[in-house]
Structures are given as C-alpha cells and as structure tokens.
Amino acid sequence: MAIRMSFLALLSAAIVLMAMPARASNIVPDALSAVQAEVAKRCKTAVYGEDFADYVDFNNDRLVDAIFNLGAVNCDGVPGGLCGNVGCPHHFYIRVAEGGFFLAAIADLYGYDMKKRFGNMVLELKANAASCGRDDSEYCVMTIRVRNARFETISKK
C-alpha cells in the first residue's frame, strides 16, 4: 500500500511539473518582439506606424501593460494590410510581476480609447456593430474593465 501511495504521489508531482513549463511558456519576456515575430510570419516587409504600440496599465495593477494595433502596420506596401472587414487586430498583453508579458486577448477593433472612471482605467473599444447585437453600419462602443486578466464588459452602445 505504501508503494502504491508513493507511486501516486510521484505521478501527481510529475503531472504538476509537466504542466508548469506549459504555463511558463505562455509568458514572453518582450511583448513587442513577440508581436513583431507574428507580423513577420504574415508580411515580407513590415513598416510599423507610430500608433502600433501603446504601453499603459489597463488592468490597474500598477504594472505597465501593452496594446498592439496591427492596423498601424504597413504590410508589404499595403497600409492596414492585416485588417479585415470587422476592424484591425489588437493584441492586449498583460505584464506579470515576475517579469514578462502574457497575451490576454486579441480583438478586431476599429480603435480604442483609455478612460479613467472612478479612479480606474477602462478601455472604450470601437468594434463591429454585431458585437452589440446590431446589424447597422455604425460601430459598437463597448466599455471594458480589466480585473487581473479578466475582461468585463461594463456597457455596450
């Protein structure tokens, strides 16, 4: 019985250890390099506009996070060449206290603004009308609060 218990404890420890590197592999030391490597897979030549990267604490943890607007990339001579019918991809990276970043969300947006509400930063996202359950030509404005790594919708217009 003791051998069985030792074996199960060892097996449990091995499973936990196998899971840890997978989680750690999601953390990248430099979010900018990670996004530029992703762009390099899709574009032979990429020129990055000045509004490509935004460094701001959007989850209110006092660590500067990163937002990347792939619509600001001139891909193979085509401005906004990575955009689609429902906006341009935006990558939201959250900085972790131990160092590095992890990709928290990717969203196709027409743009975003950072607003301060009741002392906390919120994201005001401009998205396709379908994001608000509509089928008109106006874009949807969603106000999002980020708590830790969870994106919570406050309102949709």
N, C-alpha and C positions, 0 to 999 in steps of 0.2 A: 504494500500500500504506500509506503514511504517513497519507494522508487517511482511509482506512478505519479504521486504528488510532485516530486522533484522534476519529473519529466514534463508535467503540465505547467509547472512554474517556469521552467526553462523555455518551453514552447511559447508561453504567453509573453515572456520577455523578448524572445526573438521576433514575435509579431509586432510588438511595440517598437522595437528598434528598426524593423523594416519600414514601418510607417513614418518614422521620424525623418529620414532623409527625403522622402517624397514631399513632406510639408516644407522642409527647409529649402528644397529645390525651387519652390514657388517664389522664394524671396530673391530678388535681384539686387546687386549692390548699386547699380546705376540705372534708374528707370529710363533716362534719356537714351542711353546706349541700347537698352532692350527694345525700345520703340523704333529707333533708327535701324536696328538689325531686322526688325519685322518689315519696315518700309523697303529695305534693301532687297528683300525677297520678292517684292512686287514691282519695284521700279529699277531700271538700269541706272538712271541718273535721277537723283532727288535734290531739289533745292528747297530748303526749309525757310518759310516766311517768319517774320518777327513774332507773329501770334501763334506759333507752333507749340511752344511750351509755356506753361503758366505754373509757377510754384507758389502755392497758397495752402494754408491749413484749412481744408474744407471739412474736416471731421472734428474740429475743435478740441484736439488733444495736445495742442501746443507744439506739434511737430509739423514741419512744412511738407505738405504732400505735393503731388504733381498731376497736372492735367495736360494731355497732349491732343491737339486738334489736327487730325490728319488732313483736314480741308486746307490747311496752310502749306501743304506740300505740293510743289510743282513736280509732278511725276512724269518723267520722260518728255518734258516740254509742255505738258498739259496742266494748267493751273487747276487745283482741286481734282486732279485725276483719280484720287482714291475715294471720292464721294459718289453717292448713289442717288436714287430718286427720293429717298427719305432723309437726306442730310449727309453729313460727313462723320466718319467715325471719330469718337472722342474716347481716349483711354484715361481712366482715373486710377492713379497709383497712390496707395497709402503708405507713408513711411512708418516703419516699426522702430520701437525704442532700441532694439538690439542692433540696429543698423540695416540699411537697405530698404527696399520697397516691395510691395506685392500688388499685383493687378487686381483691383477690387471690382471694376466694372468697365464695360465698353458699351457705348450708346451712339446711335446715329442721331445727330443733332444738327439743327441749323445754327446753333450758338448757345451760349450760356452767359450768365452774369452771376457774380458773387454779391450777396446782400447780407447785411447784418440785421438780424431780427432778435430782439430781446437779449442782446449781448452775444448771440451765437451766429456764426456764419451759416448761410444756407445757399444752395445752388438754385438758380432760377433757369431752368432748361427750356430751350425753344425746340420743340420736336414736331413731328408729323401730326396732323390733326387726328389720325387714328389712335394715337397714344391717349387721347382724351375721349375716345369713343365716338368721334365725329368723322364725317366724310367730306367736309368742305375744304376750301383751298387755304384757309387761314391756318397758321401753325398753332400748336398747343403750347401753353406755358405751364410748366409744372414746377412747383416749389418743392425742393427735396432737402431734407435734413439728413446728415450722415452722423450716426452714432457708432463709434468704434469703426466697424467695417460694414454696418448695415445701412442701406439707403432706404429712408422712409419718406413716402410721399405725403406732404402736408396739404397741398391743394393742386387742382388742375383747372385751367381755364380754357 
